[in-house]
């Protein structure tokens, strides 16, 4: 096992204490990343409120404490934890934490150094702030969804671009920036992490290309959206696929040479969009002539930039990922190992802790104890 995945090691965030108010989607994933990097988290969840999509992997690395935040005693216990915490994660609709008596004004008055992370789809203000939504709707208004998929219709890229890319990762970056600021100034603050903002931010390069007239609103008509013949996936003889991406001229030249396409003058005109349908058809015929594994034996590992399109069940066995320990098995569940990796403060998946009550959590955080 790679040493960065050895249990019992302290990660780069060791010593940080974070209270997570349980939710679904981006909040728990952000908490998982922080726990993998060594932060000490406690997850507060309502009775019977476990997220059905994150029972194991996404909820790893921190204990769950059942609380009824409408109960004055449990609310007081939550405040006692927050007084000793460095950061908070919550993903309720705007106003919910305030109605519970746990809004930023109250919490920051008790703990001025705390960084208050708020994870929502639409943000804390704006016309849609209090409306329901999901990853697909947040992506839809930013231009991201319209750019992804075949020409006929947009296709949601799982919940990777919205919930996790535009939500979780921006929340983690915001919390860490807030913690750095608090370390310098002694003052915490609120981090308003909205998926619609993050997804729009992820589209920065494409916004620039569009402003320069170098990006079409039509799908499958651009360099990186499957329109370019040399940047897409192709079906092989066995029905499986390979992905190709020789963007640079030298990689494209090698790809042509290895596949025998260097003799076809049509492929000299790769930068002419009028030729793209012709080149795509020729590549479709080419890749249909061999199985996926046959193509990989010829092309994978070269600068031709070709890789097999693996299913999730296949990915853990890929030689490169297996050599790096990119996936690990914990309690019988194959799951991604912590990322990124650190040379001096290795990350780890913390072993599950036993049942914990709110009172026990408060007592442990009252001293130097941990979970």
C-alpha positions, 0 to 999 in steps of 0.5 A, a space after each residue: 500500500 502506498 504510504 500516503 494511504 497508511 492508517 494512523 498517520 496525521 494529515 496536513 490538516 491534523 489538529 483542525 476541528 470541524 463540525 459538519 451538519 449532515 446533508 446530501 451531495 456536496 457538503 458530505 463530499 467536502 467533509 470527506 476530503 477534509 477528513 482524509 487530509 487529517 481534520 477532526 470532524 464530527 457529523 451532526 445528523 437528525 434522527 433517521 436522517 442518514 444520507 442514502 447516497 453516502 452511507 459508507 464512502 462519502 461519510 468516511 473518516 468521522 463519527 456521526 452524532 444524532 441530534 435534534 436541533 429543535 431540542 434546547 439541550 441538543 442545540 446547546 450541545 451543538 453550540 458547545 462543540 462550535 465554541 471549540 471548532 475551527 470551522 463549520 459546514 452546513 448545507 441547509 436552505 438560507 435561513 434554516 440555521 438562523 431559525 434553529 438559533 445556529 446562524 452566523 451571528 450567534 455562532 461567531 459571537 461565541 467563537 469569533 475565529 470560526 469559519 462558517 461554511 455555507 453550501 447551497 445550490 443558489 447561494 445565500 441571496 438572489 431570486 432563487 436562493 430559497 428555491 429547491 434545485 439539484 446539480 442539473 438545475 444549477 449547471 443549467 443556468 451557468 452554460 455548463 450543461 448546455 456545452 456537454 453532451 451530443 449535438 442532439 441534447 445536453 447530458 448531465 456529467 453525473 453530479 461531478 461538475 455541479 455538486 462536487 466540482 462547483 460545490 465541494 471543491 470550492 467549499 473546501 478551498 473557501 474554508 481553507 482560505 478562511 482558516 488561513 485568514 483567521 490564523 493571521 487576523 484572529 477573525 473568522 467569517 462566512 463562506 458562501 459557497 454556491 454551486 451555481 457560482 462554482 460551476 460558472 467559475 469552472 467555465 472560465 476558459 470557455 467563457 474566454 474562448 466564446 468572447 474571442 469567437 473561438 467557441 460555438 454554442 453548438 455541442 460537438 462543434 468545438 475542440 474539447 466537446 467531442 466535435 474534434 475528431 481527435 478528441 473523443 471516444 470511439 467504439 471498438 470491434 468488441 463494443 467497448 471504447 477507447 478515448 483519444 486526445 492527441 491535441 498537440 501536433 507532435 502527438 497527432 503526428 505520432 498517433 497517425 504514424 502508429 495507426 497508419 493514418 500518416 498516408 491519408 492526406 485528409 488527416 493533414 486538414 485536421 484544423 478545417 472544421 469542414 473536414 471533421 465529419 469525414 475524419 470522424 467517419 474514417 476514425 470510426 471505421 478504423 477503431 471498429 477494426 480491432 478490440 479495445 485491448 488490441 488498440 491499447 496494446 498498440 497505443 496506450 503508454 505512448 504519446 499518442 494520448 490514447 486510453 481505454 474507456 473503463 467502467 467503474 468496476 474495471 478502473 481499480 484493476 488498471 495497471 497504473 491505478 493499481 500501482 499507485 493505489 488509487 483505489 483501496 478496499 475498506 471493509 469490503 468496499 472498493 473506493 477512491 483513496 485520499 487525494 491529493 498526496 503529501 510527502 510529509 503529512 500523509 493522508 489516510 482513511 480514518 478507521 470508523 469510530 464507535 457510537 458517540 453521543 453529543 455529550 461524549 463529543 462535547 467532553 472530548 473536545 473540551 480537552 485535547 481528546 479526539 475521535 
